[in-house]
């Protein structure tokens, strides 16, 4: 039970860190919420989740065997851990600019035409960081989760999607009610805290992989 708890909250913290940074999904959430109300936020996350369940289906269908090989696990640990450290440090360092961009984000007229679930799919696909994240950090976490079988993978996926649902529901609620997303000092502190958490998690992934002898 403890392993599932750790998987869930590790995935939640990493997912929340990504969700809080300004990007296409944030823009679509604001656009769709202005047009359709609060329900647009959870529906956009549902579209985003469809893509990610397809990735995990690929893991279960055969990719899982490949990513649990020692050489591949070591490579994913090095790439994923290193990327997390870089992302976390950049996130904490640029928190001030990120808050300014997020609070000044304006609606995307194209997003309002697509519908919330489709907007969630298209904005995720249009974001190159989404593919990079899954190719490194996401597969690394999936590899760790598979040590606990399908239940471990479910714990990882649940934590990741719940972080998106929690954050974009807050965004949708704030936009629908006409309030600001979050007081700038609080938002800045949250981004810095998440960035530092990513640095710590990245080190946790990177150093065991770096110290592991390369497979013969």
C-alpha positions as CSV (number, residue, x, y, z in Angstrom):
1,X,0.0,0.0,0.0
2,X,2.9,2.3,0.8
3,X,4.4,1.9,-2.7
4,X,1.0,2.9,-4.3
5,X,0.8,6.0,-2.0
6,X,4.3,7.1,-3.0
7,X,3.6,6.5,-6.7
8,X,0.4,8.5,-6.5
9,X,1.9,11.5,-4.8
10,X,5.1,11.5,-6.8
11,X,3.0,11.6,-10.0
12,X,0.8,14.2,-8.5
13,X,3.6,16.6,-7.6
14,X,5.4,16.2,-11.0
15,X,2.1,16.6,-12.8
16,X,1.1,19.6,-10.8
17,X,4.4,21.3,-11.5
18,X,3.8,20.9,-15.3
19,X,0.2,21.9,-15.1
20,X,0.9,25.2,-13.3
21,X,3.3,26.5,-15.9
22,X,1.6,28.6,-18.7
23,X,1.0,26.8,-21.9
24,X,-1.5,25.9,-24.6
25,X,-3.8,23.9,-22.2
26,X,-4.0,26.9,-19.8
27,X,-5.0,29.2,-22.7
28,X,-7.6,26.7,-23.9
29,X,-9.0,26.4,-20.4
30,X,-9.5,30.1,-20.1
31,X,-11.1,30.3,-23.6
32,X,-13.5,27.4,-23.1
33,X,-14.5,28.5,-19.5
34,X,-15.4,32.0,-20.8
35,X,-17.7,30.4,-23.3
36,X,-19.1,27.3,-21.5
37,X,-18.5,27.9,-17.8
38,X,-16.8,25.9,-15.2
39,X,-17.4,22.5,-16.7
40,X,-15.0,23.3,-19.6
41,X,-12.0,22.8,-17.2
42,X,-12.7,19.2,-16.3
43,X,-13.7,18.4,-19.9
44,X,-10.4,19.7,-21.2
45,X,-8.6,17.5,-18.7
46,X,-10.7,14.6,-20.0
47,X,-9.4,15.2,-23.5
48,X,-5.9,15.4,-22.2
49,X,-6.4,12.2,-20.2
50,X,-7.5,10.3,-23.4
51,X,-4.1,10.8,-24.9
52,X,-2.3,9.7,-21.8
53,X,-4.4,6.6,-21.3
54,X,-3.4,5.6,-24.9
55,X,0.3,6.0,-23.9
56,X,-0.3,3.7,-20.8
57,X,-2.2,1.2,-23.0
58,X,0.9,1.0,-25.2
59,X,3.0,0.4,-22.0
60,X,0.6,-2.5,-21.1
61,X,0.5,-3.8,-24.7
62,X,4.2,-4.4,-24.9
63,X,6.2,-1.2,-24.3
64,X,6.2,-2.1,-20.6
65,X,8.5,-5.1,-21.3
66,X,10.9,-2.9,-23.2
67,X,11.1,-0.1,-20.6
68,X,11.7,-2.5,-17.7
69,X,15.0,-3.8,-19.3
70,X,18.0,-2.8,-17.1
71,X,19.7,-0.8,-19.9
72,X,16.5,1.1,-20.8
73,X,15.7,1.8,-17.2
74,X,19.1,3.2,-16.6
75,X,18.8,5.4,-19.7
76,X,15.4,6.6,-18.7
77,X,16.6,7.3,-15.2
78,X,19.4,9.5,-16.5
79,X,17.4,11.3,-19.1
80,X,14.2,11.7,-17.0
81,X,16.1,12.6,-13.8
82,X,18.3,15.1,-15.6
83,X,15.4,16.7,-17.4
84,X,13.5,17.0,-14.1
85,X,16.4,18.8,-12.4
86,X,16.7,21.2,-15.4
87,X,13.0,21.8,-15.5
88,X,12.7,22.3,-11.8
89,X,15.6,24.7,-11.6
90,X,14.3,26.7,-14.6
91,X,10.8,26.7,-13.1
92,X,12.0,28.1,-9.7
93,X,14.3,30.6,-11.4
94,X,11.6,32.0,-13.8
95,X,8.7,31.9,-11.3
96,X,8.2,35.7,-11.5
97,X,7.9,35.7,-15.3
98,X,5.7,32.6,-15.3
99,X,3.2,34.3,-12.9
100,X,3.1,37.4,-15.1
101,X,2.5,35.3,-18.2
102,X,-0.2,33.2,-16.5
103,X,-2.1,36.2,-15.1
104,X,-2.0,38.0,-18.5
105,X,-3.0,35.0,-20.6
106,X,-5.9,35.9,-22.9
107,X,-8.5,33.6,-24.6
108,X,-7.6,31.7,-27.7
109,X,-10.5,32.3,-30.2
110,X,-9.7,29.0,-32.1
111,X,-10.0,27.0,-28.9
112,X,-13.6,28.2,-28.3
113,X,-14.6,26.7,-31.7
114,X,-13.2,23.2,-31.1
115,X,-15.0,22.3,-27.9
116,X,-13.4,21.5,-24.6
117,X,-12.5,17.8,-25.0
118,X,-11.1,18.2,-28.5
119,X,-9.3,21.4,-27.3
120,X,-7.7,19.3,-24.5
121,X,-6.5,16.7,-27.1
122,X,-5.2,19.2,-29.7
123,X,-3.5,21.6,-27.3
124,X,-1.6,18.6,-25.7
125,X,-0.5,17.3,-29.1
126,X,0.6,20.8,-30.2
127,X,2.9,21.1,-27.2
128,X,6.3,19.6,-27.9
129,X,7.1,19.4,-24.2
130,X,4.2,16.9,-23.8
131,X,6.0,14.4,-26.1
132,X,9.4,15.1,-24.6
133,X,7.9,14.6,-21.1
134,X,6.4,11.2,-21.9
135,X,9.5,10.1,-23.8
136,X,11.7,10.6,-20.7
137,X,10.0,11.4,-17.4
138,X,6.7,9.7,-18.1
139,X,8.3,6.4,-19.2
140,X,10.7,6.5,-16.3
141,X,7.8,6.8,-13.9
142,X,5.8,4.1,-15.8
143,X,8.9,1.8,-15.5
144,X,9.0,2.3,-11.7
145,X,5.2,1.9,-11.4
146,X,5.3,-1.4,-13.3
147,X,7.4,-3.0,-10.5
148,X,4.0,-3.1,-8.7
149,X,2.1,-4.5,-11.6
150,X,-1.0,-3.0,-13.2
151,X,-2.1,-1.5,-9.8
152,X,1.2,0.5,-9.6
153,X,0.6,1.8,-13.1
154,X,-3.0,2.8,-12.1
155,X,-1.7,4.6,-9.0
156,X,0.8,6.6,-11.2
157,X,-1.9,7.4,-13.8
158,X,-4.4,8.5,-11.1
159,X,-1.9,10.8,-9.4
160,X,-0.9,12.4,-12.7
161,X,-4.4,13.0,-14.0
162,X,-5.7,14.2,-10.6
163,X,-3.0,16.9,-10.5
164,X,-4.3,18.2,-13.9
165,X,-7.9,17.9,-12.8
166,X,-7.2,19.8,-9.5
167,X,-5.3,22.6,-11.1
168,X,-7.4,23.3,-14.2
169,X,-10.6,23.0,-12.1
170,X,-9.2,25.8,-9.9
171,X,-8.4,27.8,-13.1
172,X,-11.9,27.2,-14.5
173,X,-13.6,28.1,-11.2
174,X,-11.5,31.4,-10.9
175,X,-12.3,32.4,-14.5
176,X,-16.0,31.4,-14.3
177,X,-16.5,33.5,-11.1
178,X,-14.6,36.5,-12.5
179,X,-11.8,36.3,-9.9
180,X,-8.1,36.3,-10.4
181,X,-6.5,32.9,-10.7
182,X,-4.4,33.3,-7.5
183,X,-2.7,36.2,-5.7
184,X,0.7,36.7,-7.4
185,X,2.9,36.1,-4.3
186,X,1.1,32.8,-3.5
187,X,1.3,31.7,-7.1
188,X,5.0,32.5,-7.2
189,X,5.6,30.6,-4.0
190,X,3.8,27.6,-5.3
191,X,5.8,27.5,-8.5
192,X,9.1,27.9,-6.7
193,X,8.1,25.1,-4.3
194,X,7.1,22.8,-7.2
195,X,10.3,23.6,-9.0
196,X,12.4,22.7,-6.0
197,X,10.4,19.5,-5.6
198,X,11.2,18.6,-9.2
199,X,14.9,19.1,-8.5
200,X,14.7,16.8,-5.6
201,X,12.8,14.1,-7.5
202,X,15.1,14.5,-10.4
203,X,18.1,13.8,-8.2
204,X,16.3,10.8,-6.8
205,X,15.9,9.4,-10.3
206,X,19.2,10.4,-11.7
207,X,21.8,9.5,-9.1
208,X,20.8,5.8,-8.6
209,X,20.9,5.4,-12.4
210,X,24.2,7.2,-12.7
211,X,25.8,5.0,-9.9
212,X,24.4,1.8,-11.4
213,X,27.0,-0.1,-13.5
214,X,26.2,-0.2,-17.2
215,X,24.8,-3.6,-18.3
216,X,27.4,-5.9,-19.7
